[in-house]
């Protein structure tokens, strides 16, 4: 019976969703959070803010997002939305998988 309960807990754990790739502007790093805003063509839409708490060392070696160098720069990012369900609450986190600087700066 205990093993069935443990398997159920593992099943209810983190669930990975599909990868999403979007264009964003890097807003900066503040209090342990890397912040990006989605780019839209609608001038009345300010975009959605995406926040990442943990970014791999590999990505940070490619782009030093801890510095202010890339603030305001445009990137194409790929991320996974992770949902952790403990039975009472769902916790949503975003995991950055890939990042590439774009050359199309919008006016």
Backbone as a ProteinNet text record, in pm:
[ID]
protein_1_A
[PRIMARY]
XXXXXXXXXXXXXXXXXXXXXXXXXXXXXXXXXXXXXXXXXXXXXXXXXXXXXXXXXXXXXXXXXXXXXXXXXXXXXXXXXXXXXXXXXXXXXXXXXXXXXXXXXXX
[TERTIARY]
81.7	0	87	197.7	286.6	345.7	383.5	444.2	343.6	217.3	114	99.8	107.1	98.5	216.8	336.3	456.9	447.9	401.5	385.5	285.3	176.3	76	137.1	219.7	285.3	379.8	453.1	542.8	464.3	350.3	266.8	211	179.2	122.8	229.2	355.6	465.2	470.8	589.1	608	570	494.2	452.8	508.3	584.8	640.3	541.4	524.8	437.9	524.2	460.2	531.4	625.3	725	817.7	747.6	777.8	724.7	841.9	837.5	941.2	875.7	928.9	872.3	982.8	947	1039	1010.6	1118.1	1106	1210.5	1189.2	1288.4	1335.2	1466.9	1519.9	1505	1438.6	1413.5	1517.9	1588.2	1691.9	1678.7	1774.4	1784.3	1765.8	1667.7	1639.7	1591.3	1656.2	1620.7	1602.2	1697.6	1697.5	1606.8	1552.4	1459.5	1506.6	1511.6	1542.3	1409.3	1390.6	1261.2	1268.2	1169.6	1156.6	1013.8	993.9	860.4	840.3	724.9	695.6	681.6	718.5	709.8	580.8	503.5	378.6	380.2	298.4	285.7	179.5	99.3	-8.3	48.7	47.3	106.5	31.3	-92.5	-168.6	-144.7	-75.1	-46.8	97	113.6	246.9	321.5	259.4	324	307.4	344.1	335.9	475.3	485.9	614.7	634.8	751.1	790.1	908.8	904.5	1012.8	1071.3	1204.2	1276.9	1365.4	1351.8	1435	1570.7	1573.3	1698.7	1728.2	1846.4	1891.6	2024	2039.3	2157.8	2286.2	2394.9	2526.5	2565.6	2523.8	2554.3	2495.7	2371	2307.1	2373.5	2406.3	2468.9	2610.7	2678	2809.3	2793.7	2685.4	2658.4	2617.2	2529.3	2480	2482.6	2564.1	2573.5	2451.3	2343.2	2217.8	2219.8	2325.1	2338.3	2385.9	2448.1	2493.7	2381.7	2405	2304.8	2327.5	2424.2	2462.8	2347.3	2261	2157.6	2018.9	2008.2	1877.9	1828.7	1705.5	1646.7	1673.7	1758.1	1790	1681.4	1664.4	1563.8	1625.4	1551	1593.9	1478.9	1513	1416	1447.6	1348.7	1370.6	1278.5	1326	1245.9	1240.8	1119.7	1103.1	997.2	999.6	900.2	827.4	697.5	614.8	599.5	643	633	524.2	440	332.8	358.5	371.2	392.1	262.9	198.2	69.6	89.7	74.3	90.3	-43.3	-147.7	-278.9	-367.1	-307.3	-382.3	-363.4	-242.4	-208.9	-131.2	-141.8	-58.5	41.8	168.1	274.2	328.1	329.6	376.5	512.2	607.9	739.2	776.4	868.3	914.4	1061.9	1100.5	1239.6	1289.9	1391.5	1450.1	1536.2	1505.9	1576.6	1683.1	1647.8	1740.3	1715.3	1818.9	1808	1902.4	1851.6	1932.3	1900.8	2005.1	1987.6	1939.7	1839.7	1788.8	1849	1847.7	1901.4	1793.5	1664.7	1556.4	1514.8	1580.8	1542	1426.5	1315.3	1196.2	1203.4	1138.7	1139.2	1024.9
-118.9	0	126.6	123.7	240.2	268.2	161.7	183.5	244.4	207.7	266.3	415.3	454.4	594.4	673.5	616	683.4	701	599.6	611.1	720.6	729.7	833.9	972.3	988.1	1117	1152.6	1055.7	1082.2	1121.5	1058.9	1089.8	1231.6	1276.2	1410.1	1518.9	1480.7	1577.3	1667.3	1713.1	1809	1748.3	1825.2	1783.8	1886.3	1839.2	1929.8	1946.7	2068.2	2098	2112.2	2143.7	2161.5	2281.1	2278.3	2390.4	2505	2626.6	2746.5	2833.8	2883.4	2973	3105.8	3216	3348.8	3453.8	3570.9	3685	3771.3	3812.8	3889.9	4000.1	4093.5	4194.2	4164	4169.5	4141.8	4265.8	4249.1	4360.7	4372.8	4263.6	4269.6	4163.5	4167.7	4073.4	4151.5	4110.9	4182.7	4084.5	4086.5	4002.6	3855.8	3803.1	3661.3	3620.6	3717.3	3686.4	3752.7	3673.1	3722.2	3751.6	3874	3917.6	3950.7	3899.6	3923.6	3967.8	4049	4090.3	4047.2	3985.9	3940.6	4060.7	4041.6	4146.2	4125.2	4233.1	4225.4	4332.4	4311.8	4410.4	4515	4490.6	4581.3	4687.8	4814.1	4921.6	4945.1	4897.4	4911.3	4794.6	4691.2	4573.6	4585	4588.1	4604.6	4473.2	4361.8	4231.4	4168.6	4044.4	3965.6	3952.4	3962.1	3946.8	3800.6	3748	3612.8	3624.5	3550.3	3555.4	3416.6	3412.1	3287.7	3303.8	3211.4	3218.1	3152.9	3046.2	2973.5	2963.3	3007.2	2994.5	2919.9	2825.4	2739.1	2820.1	2764.8	2827.8	2837.2	2739.5	2738.9	2862.3	2895.2	3014.3	3140.9	3144.4	3263.7	3285.7	3178.5	3195	3257.2	3221.1	3273.2	3419.9	3453.2	3589.8	3619.1	3715.2	3750.4	3832.8	3762.6	3830	3890.8	3863.3	3925.8	4070.5	4102.9	4241.1	4320.1	4447.8	4532.6	4540.9	4465.7	4470.5	4444.2	4349.1	4306.2	4362.3	4452	4512.2	4589.2	4563.2	4627	4555.3	4453.2	4376.9	4272.9	4240.1	4142.7	4004.4	3904.2	3765.2	3678.5	3562.8	3456.2	3352.6	3321.6	3225.1	3104.4	2992	2870.4	2830.7	2803.3	2767.2	2659.3	2599.4	2500	2550.9	2539.7	2573.6	2446.9	2452.4	2337.1	2361.2	2261.6	2270.6	2166.4	2210.9	2121.6	2120.6	2006.3	1991.5	1902.9	1960.7	1882	1829.3	1841	1793.7	1905.6	2008.3	2122.7	2247.5	2264.6	2384.5	2345.8	2429.8	2415.9	2530.3	2496.2	2595.3	2594	2709.7	2720.9	2789.3	2726.4	2786.7	2773.5	2858.4	2855.2	2819.5	2728.8	2687.6	2727.3	2813.2	2859.4	2749.1	2710.6	2601.9	2655.6	2762.3	2817	2966.1	3038.5	3182.8	3221.3	3305.5	3356	3503.4	3582.9	3725.7	3746.8	3833.7	3862.2	3992.4	4008	4130.8	4227.7	4188.1	4277.1	4368.1	4481	4580.7	4660.2	4666.8	4737.6	4882.9	4965.3	5109.7	5146.6
0	0	0	76.8	79.8	-57.7	-129.2	-260.5	-359	-348.7	-433	-404.1	-276.7	-236.6	-290.5	-284.1	-333.5	-484.6	-556.8	-701	-734.6	-658.4	-680.6	-659.8	-556.5	-532.2	-645.9	-697.4	-808.6	-932.9	-954.8	-1069.2	-1059.4	-937.9	-918.6	-917.7	-926.5	-920.3	-1041.1	-1075.1	-1183.8	-1318.2	-1395	-1528.4	-1626.4	-1724.9	-1826.1	-1939.9	-1983.4	-2095.7	-2220.8	-2332	-2457.7	-2451.4	-2538.5	-2550.9	-2623.5	-2580.4	-2643.8	-2686.7	-2810.3	-2860.3	-2897	-2840.4	-2863.2	-2869.6	-2922.6	-2923.7	-2802.3	-2735	-2611.6	-2607.5	-2516.1	-2481.9	-2340.4	-2318.9	-2186.2	-2099	-1983	-1891.4	-1781.9	-1751.5	-1650.2	-1542.9	-1451.8	-1340.2	-1211.8	-1131.6	-1007.7	-901.5	-787.6	-672.9	-711	-787.6	-821.1	-934.6	-1009	-1117.8	-1246.9	-1354.5	-1488.6	-1556	-1601.9	-1653.1	-1802.5	-1877.2	-2020	-2048.5	-2152.2	-2195	-2339.6	-2366.5	-2502.2	-2594.8	-2721.2	-2822	-2900.5	-2913.4	-2990.8	-3098.9	-3200.3	-3308.4	-3276.5	-3174.4	-3134.2	-3040.3	-3083.1	-3002.1	-2870.7	-2860.2	-2735.7	-2639.3	-2686.8	-2604.3	-2554.3	-2423	-2364.8	-2350	-2391.3	-2382.9	-2246.3	-2240.9	-2117.4	-2058.7	-1926.9	-1860.7	-1821.9	-1857	-1818.3	-1724.8	-1615	-1517.1	-1496.9	-1493.7	-1474.1	-1351.3	-1257	-1136.5	-1156.8	-1231.7	-1253	-1400.6	-1437.9	-1575.8	-1572.1	-1662.9	-1662.4	-1680	-1626.1	-1641.3	-1788.3	-1868.2	-2011.2	-2080.1	-2047.7	-2105.8	-2053.6	-1924.9	-1866.8	-1919.4	-1963.3	-2026.5	-2164.8	-2232.4	-2366.1	-2359.7	-2264.6	-2244.2	-2094.8	-2052.3	-1910.7	-1871.3	-1839.4	-1805.6	-1665.6	-1589.1	-1456.9	-1467.9	-1581	-1602	-1669.3	-1690.4	-1756.2	-1907.6	-1959	-2099.4	-2194.8	-2163.3	-2257.7	-2227.9	-2131.5	-2101.4	-2224.1	-2264.1	-2380.7	-2511.4	-2508.4	-2629.7	-2656.1	-2785.6	-2826.1	-2842	-2797.2	-2803.4	-2850.6	-2902.8	-2923.8	-2816.5	-2733.6	-2626.7	-2644.4	-2595	-2588.5	-2442.2	-2394	-2253.4	-2237.2	-2120.4	-2083	-1959.2	-1961.8	-1846	-1763.4	-1638.1	-1549.4	-1445.8	-1425.5	-1327.2	-1220.6	-1097.7	-984.4	-904.3	-900.5	-831.7	-710.2	-591.3	-469.1	-416.6	-496.3	-454.7	-402.3	-346.2	-294.1	-379.8	-431.9	-508.7	-632.8	-734.2	-852.2	-852.8	-867.8	-875.5	-1017.6	-1081.9	-1219.4	-1220.1	-1285.2	-1304.4	-1451.5	-1495.5	-1632.9	-1633.6	-1722.6	-1734.9	-1872.8	-1876.7	-2001.8	-2061	-2184.2	-2252	-2347.1	-2422.1	-2521.4	-2536.8	-2576.5	-2598.8	-2711.7	-2803.2	-2914.4	-2933.5	-2946.3	-2969.2	-3112.1	-3129	-3262.7	-3312.7	-3442.8	-3503.9	-3542.3	-3532.4	-3574	-3459.7	-3448.7	-3350.3	-3406.5	-3332.9	-3377.8	-3338.4	-3416.8	-3388	-3298.3
[MASK]
+++++++++++++++++++++++++++++++++++++++++++++++++++++++++++++++++++++++++++++++++++++++++++++++++++++++++++

